[in-house]
């Protein structure tokens, strides 16, 4: 048996609060192409706790999506990894003593990383890679605008964008966080949570606008984000922490500026679709992480028994970077 956190999402008529439960559950058996991993650390992601996020109303399921740890058992058809290997990857039910990861999703953990740093990469950095490179096609010299730049995704996006040679503007309601992010390469920080930043973005870009916008905030800033996009600009919709899921779209802007809007989510993707970008990520980004040009920024690490406190810390919006849950201590 093992310890595993489960999350219950309320029914539609029961509000928005989710609840956590620590259970004793059987240790899972790996399938033919799976690894059983002794979880040493797991990263928190806001979407996995939101009603209407990764969980249907009324659902009860094991929670956690990214982790790092040691391989303790392999499926009969596994070829790339062996017992004792240190790996990181997207793992369903990662807030547990053990979790499964498909061989195609697993990545060898760079020696330079701690367990906590490695656990912050598999989902967050894949999401950022998707929206900056695979879909966003961000080029050196282009302007990137990140709404909610102090989130885990936002901080990772700043790091990756600077490694790609882009110029980065970020919005946050905290002047202190924006000041701290200058050391990470943030070029322009705009202290606001309101939809009032378009004029300033156009000013600092010399009237050009943002070539790529990352919206981690939601519907309250969507229309404003469109107003400050460059000709043939792209907008990535990745989150809605404001819980506003609808917004007007200016069809004239969409038409005349030849804008492209796209979503970034793994919720409906098949395992084959999710693993498709893993080899390219390993080739393009892991060397940058290993040599330090892209760094993992940790905000706080919580003991395994304090997942509820870690969740509350995230929802208080005071963090800068990733929040991580440590694994159950190995005795």
N, C-alpha and C positions, 0 to 999 in steps of 0.2 A: 504493500500500500504506500501511497504518497500523499503529501499535502498539495492541494490544488484550490485556487480561487475560482469561484463561480459568480457570475453577475446576473441579476434578475432585472429585466427591463419592465417597467410598469405597463399595464394595459393603457389603451388610448385615453380612457376616462379617468385615469388615476394620477395625473400630473406627469412631471418630467424626471423625478428623482429615481436613479437606479440604486440597487443595493448589492452589497458584496457578501459572500459567504465562503468561509474556509472549510473545505471538506476533505475527508479521507477517501481517496479514490484509488482504483487499481492502477499500477504502473502500466502504461500502454505497451503493446508489442509492436515493433517496427514491421511495416510491410516489406515486400521484396526490395524496393528501392528507397527505403527510409532509414534514417539514423535515429536511435534513441539517445537523447542528450541529457546529461546531468546539468541542469540549469544553474549557472553561477551568477547571472544577472539578467534582468529583463527590463526593457525600456517602456515607459508609459507614453501613450498617445491619446490625445483628447477624444478623438473620434470613437475609440473603442468603449468609452463610457457614456456616450450621448444616446439618449432615446432618439431613434430615427437615424442613428449613425450606422454602426456595424451590426446592430441587433434589432430584430423585429419586436414590436410591442408584445409584451407577455413572454418573451423568450427567456430561457434560463440556460446558460452555457458557460463553459470554461472560458476564461478571459485572459488576454495577453496575446501579442502578435509578433514581438521581436525579442530575441534572446541570444546569449552566448554561453557556451559551456563545453563540457568534455563528452566525446562520444563514448557510450558505455556498451552499446550493442548495435549491430548492423544487420540489415536485411540480407537475404541470401544472394541478391543480385547487385549489391553495392560494390563498386569498383574503385571509386576515387578516395574513399576515407576508410580509416581503420579505428578500432577501439583505442582510446587514449588521445586521439586528435582533438585539437582545440578548434572549435568551429563557431560561426555566427550565422544567423539566418532568420527568415520569417517563419515563425513557429506558432501554430494555433494552440491556445491554452498555455502560453509561455509563463504565466504567473503560477508556477508549480515547481515541484522538485525535479520532475522529468518532463520532457516534451519531445515530440516527433518533428523531424524536418525531412523533407524530400531531398534526396541526394542532389537533384538539379537546382535546389534553392540554397543549399549549404555553401558557405564560403570558408576557406581556411582563414583562421584568425591571425592577422599580422602580429609578430612578436612584440612590436612596440606598443601595442594597445593593452590597457587593463581590461578586465572582464566588463566593467561598467562602460568603458568607452566602446568596446566592441558591441555591446548590447544596444547601443544607441544608433547603430549604423543600418541594420538590415532593412527596416521599413522606412525610417525617416529619410535616409540618404537615397534609397531607391525612388521614393516619391519625388525628391528634389531632382534627381537625375532625369526622371520621366518628364517633369515639367520644364526643366531648363534645357535639356539636350534632346531627348527623343521627340517630344512634341513642341517644345518652345523654340528650338533651334537658335539658342542664344549665341551670338557671335562676339568676338573681341571688339571692344569699342562701343558696343551697344549699351543703352540705358535700361536697367532693370528696376522696377518699382515693386517693393514688397510691403503689402499692407499687413500689419501685425508682425513686424520684423523680429521681435524679441521671442517669438515662439520657437519651439524646437525645430520646426520646419524652416522658419524664417532665418534662424542663426545658421543652419546648415546651408541654406540657399545663398546667404552672403558669402560664406566660405567657398562654395563651389563656383559661384559667379565670378569672384575675384580670381580664382584659379583659371577660369576661362578667359579672363581679360576684360570683363564687362565693368561698367560703372553702376553703382548701386545706390538707390534712394530707399529709405525705409521709414514707415510710420509706426509710431508707438505712443501710448499715452504717458509714458515715463521718460522724462528728460534724462534721468540717471542711466537708464538702460541704453538709451541712444548714445550717450557719452561713452559708456563702456564699450559699445560696439564699434566705435571708431578704431580701436586698436585691432579689430578683426577685419578692417577694410571698408566699413560702411562709409561711403563718400558724403552722403547728405542724409541727415536725420530730421524728420518732421514730427514735432511733438503734437500729436492730435489723435483722437479717436473718432472725430467727426468727419463727415463727407465735405471737407473744405480744403483739400490739398491740391486740386487740379491746377490752379493758377500758379502755385509755388513750383510744382513739377515742371510746368511749361517754362517758367522763368529760369530754373537752374539748368535746364537742358537747352537753353537758347531758342525756345520755341519749337524744338524738335518733338518733344514728348517721350513717353516711355515705349521702348520697342517691345518689351515684355513686362506684363503685370502679373504678380502672384497675389491672389486674393485669399488670404487665410481667415479673413474676418467674417465675410458674408454679405447679405443683401444690403445692409445699410451703406456700404461704400461701393457697391457694384457700379451704379450709374456714374459716380464721380470718377471711378477708375477708367471707365470708357472715355470720359471727357479729356483725360490727359494722355491718351494713347497716341503714338506716332502713326504716320502713314504705314499701312501694312503691319501694324502692331498686333501682338498676340496677348491674350488674357487667359491665365490658368485659374480655374475655380477649384480650390483645394479644401476649403473648409468654411464653416459658418458658425463660429463661436458666439456670434450675436444671436443665433437661432432664428435669423431672418432668412428665409429660403426663397423669397420672391423679390423681384426687382424689375423696374421698367428697363427696356432696352431702346436706346435711341437708334432707330433703323436708318436714319440719315447718316449718322456717324458710321454705323456698320457698313453701309453701302459705299459712301464716298471715300472713306479712308481704307477700304478693303481690309477690314479688321477680321481677326480670327479668334473665336472664343472656344475653349476646350476645357473639359473636366479632367481631374486627376483623382482616380480612385481605383482601388483593387477589389471593391466589394463584389462586383459582378463578373470579374475576370476569371477565366478558367485557370487551373494550375499550369497548363501549357502556355497560356498567355503570360502569366506571371513570371515563369522561368525564362521566357524568351530573351529578356534583357539582361539576365544575370551575367552571362559570359562577357557581354560588352561593358557592363558596370565593372566587373573584375579587371578588365583590361584598361579601361579609361580612368577609373577613379581610385581603385585600391592603391596604385602606385603613388598617387597624390596624397592619400591619407598616410601611407607609410613614410613618405619623405617629409611630411609635416606641412605641405602647402595647403592641405585641407585638414583642419583640426576639429575634433569632437569637443564641444563645450558642454561640460556637465554643470548643472545647477545644484542638485542635491541627490544623495543616495540614501534611500530609506531601508531599514531592515525588513526582512521578508514579512514579519508579522504586522508591519505598519502600512499595508497597501491602502487602507482607508485614509490614513494620514497623508500618504503620497498623493492620492487622488484629490484630497481637499487642498493640498498645497498647489497643485496644478490649477484647480478651479478658482483659486484666489488670484490668479494672474500676476503673481509677484515674481515668478521665476524668469531666469534668463538662460536659455539653453535647455538641455535634456534633464528630465527627472527619471531616476532609475531605481528599480527594486532589486536589492541584493538577493542572491539565492539563499536557500536554507543552508546554514553552516554544515560543512562536511565533518562528521565526527570520526 
